[in-house]
């Protein structure tokens, strides 16, 4: 395993999943690969915790699932973003960005500015 | 839409449970497969790839569990699973299950059975509309005594308050304790003569015409009283109780409009009340109008506090407002008539509250419920100890489950479910057993008509109560082992070999605490029960001061139609005595206002030469009115002076006898014979009477050790209309019943006798509840002792089993057998000593608690010996329970024990 991987912040996995499926329907393993791919393998994701998150998001109506066929002709469960999920993702992303700005601003502030 | 999707997903999850499980399996499986394929593609050998994929993924079961939780079905789902699992484990251990279930069933059955009495006596809704808006107004007697705050109200106060109050829709009055004779013939509606057997004395309640309106009840057939029917001349109408209508009139509707003969006068039957119109503690068989005459409005009538007042609150008026108003009215009466009203207060209670207080069973029931509650606690502790012991044996299993990813909460829930299943099995069994128990109680709760009139049954209250205590027991039994199991440390437990010297310390410590608690509770119960039983046996065996054996008694009420004045009443008494004396086996015959030890009324008096005090400060004594042979018939010794003779009649100077206590209390040992006293007898002009004799003390009431001053008046000098007859029989008194009835018939063929029974039967009617109380409490305490003994036996046996290895080592190293025995016995003794000490401390204030709850009237029920005997007995029993397993420890063969696994 790559030592430079960082652990996921609490509560961010949901957002990442929403982002991953917003680019097109994916099965669970696909979600994992997509996140790793986008993050360039810099994030460590507990595979076991992926599915409870998927189930929770589906239960909340942000994503929907249906059975389909995988690239290698196997039955797999595909998740896609719902309309509500899209809105949810947008507000969450905005919130995250604002938060990141604020935190970054605080961390970068110099003694003179305070 | 989100809610909808959530419900859909939940529905899918619950309905298509197996489908969801399959899909989840497939999905996770696909993930691992796909991952492994990717690894294989990168050159990892196939089996190694699969292994790595599994490791990377982590605990599959936990993931599944979290998925289920994410769906929000986990709770429901898990419960079913827990339940199935619990049933499976319990079925695998039938011995454990049977013991636990039976123990709980026993405890729950006892509680449910006792609760049926609580339900019958305390929780039944009185009849009528909105019974909680109906109230009862009672007088408060300034002289403290049994139920002194539930006294009656006088007619003048009733009339004044009815006019003056602004808080009640109306106030009704009832004189509940009248006796009327129902004589042989009457007519039905068509004027046909009807014959209904021999004359019978009935309990009647004279009520104001608005009485039934206040309760808001309607008759089953006919009508209730009209407003004018409370006036003299219009009052010959009567309403029958359902019971009387059924028994004497064959449930014939034609009885309405017909006449029946009551006290030798014709009364028109106007209605029949339904069977459910019954106020606890009152058993009238018919209702007649209460007629208030001019004499009932005089100041003298203020002393006759014989009315119960029932009222209905005006809409919007609270009980407190009504109370405040009545207190003001009572103060007004006190200011206007200080001579009679001084100190008298007034209380207002809701009807249900009044009925319960009036019946005065609350204290007794509280004691019983506490006792059975403790028995259940002990039973729960035993079952919890069983579960705990088993949990200790299952530590490894639990550790494995936790390490496989089962959450601790899941494990706790699992153990709780087991407790729940045991408790519900026990609850079901207990409820079944209580059906039998309730029948048993009902069969015994019939020692007098007031108790018989309260139907005890397995009603919904009992079922809900059984359910509630089952859940509580489940919590009690399951929580302790569950919490202790949840603290299981996975690593130590997986590594721990059963070769450890002694079993998990925290487990046995918890059990020791519980068993110690059991011993404390059992000891507490034994001391409490011992105190009560000791008191009852003192009462039961006390010398009442007279001889109740071979004494036949009966009640007589002379009606005013035939016996208009005192001379006619006196004539009846004289003739009745002559006839009764004719009975061959009658050794002595007498009439008396009250039978001995049945709690007669009090009379205030003045001793000549002492200053005259206001009415409420005068001396008082119990008042008997008797015929000459009374003392011989009752077997009360004459100590000084003389008895009454036939010459102590209306023409002679008034004479009285007093008892020893009277001389002691009020004459301070002066020579009593020849002293003059004046009794304040209502309705008579005060006259000085001379004390002509002194007799021995009798108890005021059979259920008490109290002795009070007593005054005996001569019935021929002050005839009364209601009294008891007594025959001292040479043979079995019950054999003289027919002869007694015959003798009275010779004097007056239409006069019925009531409660013809032996004096022993009279006492049993009074104190019948005590015997049941005693028997029940004794069995509860015994049960508590047995359960506690089982508890300590189980604990010691278990720990000996666990310590077999250790004991083996000790013996191999040279420990002697007696030493091992002592070691085990010491453990048991320590628990007993601590438990007993705790129990004793708890039991110390019991005499005072009983005094407050059960109204013993200041009697001393200290019994110091009990505080020694009970702990010793307790120690003997627990030592026995410890000795059996301890002997087994002694027999341990070191060679076998060291191999013991």
Interface residues (C-beta under 8 A of the other chain):
Chain A: X27 X28 X29 X32 X46 X47 X48 X49 X51 X52 X53 X55 X56 X58 X59 X60 X61 X67 X70 X72 X74 X75 X76 X77 X84
Chain B: X1 X2 X4 X5 X6 X9 X10 X23 X24 X26 X27 X28 X30 X31 X33 X34 X35 X37 X56 X57 X58 X59 X60 X62 X63 X66 X67 X69 X70 X71 X72
